[in-house]
Amino acid sequence: MSKIACVLTSMFEDSEYTKPAEAFSKEGHEVTTIEWEAGKQVTGKQGEATVTIDASIDDVKPEDFDALFIPGGFSPDQLRGDEKFVQFAKHFMDQKKPVFAICHGPQLLITAKSLEGRSATGFKSIAVDMEYAGVSFKDEEVVVCQNQLVTSRQPGDIPAFNKEALKLLA
């Protein structure tokens, strides 16, 4: 089964982490949460989910994972301010490993300059940012690009997001 890196910090969108992580685990995949500090507890912006971080970005290598998962909320905007997270995400895109980004998750990929020439979606407030990054933006519940990148817009799209992500992991 696949080892999935999940980059996450406080103010993530609760259900955009919990529901995909649960679906991945249920299918036997291992999700490792990564932030600045292992053992730290981060809380979702709705206050519904608290996650204990498994590993520090300083202690992991992207080569050790099969896929990358980027939940939305304010988390990806915070993480993209750190070059370590940007380069970590860029590795998955450059190596054509599966990447799953929902809502504001593509912000990290924009900063990694990894979306040019791709089709993708995201939360409506980042549509223009994505277009400036060279994305063919689609206002659809899920967009799969080059059998690698799975993106969705919002919590209501999670069932379609999970279905397509799990297909790539199969």
C-alpha positions in Angstrom: 0.0 0.0 0.0 1.0 3.6 -0.5 2.7 5.9 1.9 1.1 9.3 1.7 2.7 12.5 2.9 0.2 15.1 4.2 1.5 18.6 4.8 -0.6 20.2 7.4 -0.6 23.0 10.0 -3.2 24.8 12.1 -6.2 26.3 10.4 -6.6 23.5 7.9 -10.2 22.9 6.7 -11.2 20.1 9.1 -13.2 17.8 6.8 -10.8 18.3 3.9 -8.2 16.5 6.1 -10.3 14.1 8.1 -12.5 12.6 5.4 -9.7 11.9 2.8 -7.3 10.6 5.5 -10.0 8.3 6.8 -10.7 7.0 3.2 -7.0 6.5 2.5 -6.5 4.6 5.8 -9.6 2.5 5.3 -8.1 1.3 2.0 -4.8 0.4 3.7 -2.7 3.4 2.8 -0.5 5.1 5.4 -0.9 8.8 5.9 1.9 10.7 7.6 1.2 14.2 8.8 4.1 16.7 8.3 4.6 20.1 9.8 7.5 22.1 11.4 7.3 20.1 14.7 6.7 16.4 15.3 4.3 15.7 18.1 2.7 19.1 17.9 -1.1 19.3 17.9 -2.7 21.3 15.1 -6.4 22.3 15.0 -8.7 22.8 12.1 -10.3 26.1 11.5 -13.7 24.8 12.4 -12.4 23.5 15.7 -13.8 20.0 14.9 -10.4 18.2 14.3 -7.2 18.1 16.2 -4.3 16.3 14.6 -1.0 15.2 16.2 1.8 15.8 13.7 3.8 12.6 12.9 7.0 14.1 11.5 8.9 17.4 11.1 9.6 18.6 7.6 13.3 18.5 8.7 13.1 14.8 9.3 11.4 13.5 6.1 12.4 13.1 2.5 9.9 13.2 -0.4 11.6 10.1 -1.8 10.2 8.1 1.1 6.6 8.7 0.0 4.4 7.5 -2.9 1.9 10.5 -2.9 1.3 13.9 -1.5 -2.0 15.1 0.1 -2.6 18.9 0.7 -5.8 19.7 2.5 -7.2 23.2 2.2 -8.1 26.0 4.6 -5.4 28.5 5.7 -2.8 25.7 6.2 -1.4 25.7 2.6 -1.0 29.4 2.5 1.1 29.3 5.7 3.2 26.3 4.5 4.0 27.9 1.2 5.9 30.6 3.1 8.6 28.0 3.9 10.9 26.9 1.1 11.2 23.4 2.6 7.5 22.7 2.1 7.6 24.3 -1.4 10.5 22.1 -2.5 8.9 19.0 -0.8 5.7 19.6 -2.9 7.7 20.4 -6.1 9.4 17.0 -5.8 6.1 15.1 -6.1 5.0 17.1 -9.2 8.4 16.8 -10.9 8.6 13.1 -10.2 5.0 12.6 -11.5 3.9 11.1 -8.2 0.2 11.4 -7.3 -0.7 14.8 -5.7 -4.1 15.4 -4.1 -4.9 19.0 -3.4 -8.3 20.3 -2.3 -9.7 23.9 -1.9 -6.7 26.2 -1.1 -4.3 23.2 -1.3 -3.1 24.2 -4.8 -1.6 27.4 -3.3 1.4 25.4 -2.3 1.8 24.0 -5.9 1.4 27.6 -7.3 4.4 28.7 -5.1 6.3 25.5 -6.3 5.7 26.7 -9.9 4.4 23.2 -10.7 1.0 23.9 -12.3 1.9 25.5 -15.6 0.2 23.7 -18.5 -2.0 21.7 -16.1 -5.8 21.4 -15.8 -7.0 21.8 -12.2 -9.5 23.3 -9.8 -9.5 24.9 -6.4 -11.6 27.2 -4.2 -13.1 30.1 -6.3 -11.0 32.7 -4.5 -7.7 31.2 -5.9 -9.0 30.7 -9.5 -7.2 33.9 -10.8 -4.0 32.9 -8.9 -4.2 29.5 -10.6 -4.8 31.0 -14.0 -1.8 33.3 -13.5 0.3 30.2 -12.7 -0.6 28.8 -16.1 -3.5 26.5 -15.1 -6.4 25.7 -17.2 -8.9 26.3 -14.4 -12.0 24.2 -14.4 -15.0 24.9 -12.1 -15.7 21.2 -11.5 -16.0 19.0 -8.4 -12.9 17.1 -9.3 -10.3 17.5 -12.0 -7.7 14.8 -12.7 -4.7 15.9 -14.8 -2.2 13.7 -16.5 -3.1 10.8 -14.3 -1.2 12.5 -11.5 -2.9 15.5 -10.0 -6.3 15.4 -8.4 -7.9 18.7 -7.3 -11.2 19.7 -5.9 -12.9 23.0 -4.9 -14.5 22.6 -1.5 -15.8 20.2 1.2 -18.8 19.3 -0.8 -16.5 17.8 -3.4 -14.8 15.4 -1.0 -16.6 12.2 -2.2 -15.5 12.7 -5.8 -12.0 13.8 -4.6 -11.6 10.6 -2.5 -12.9 8.4 -5.4 -10.4 9.8 -7.9 -7.5 9.9 -5.4 -8.1 6.2 -4.5 -8.2 5.3 -8.2 -4.7 6.7 -8.6 -3.4 4.9 -5.5 -4.9 1.5 -6.7 
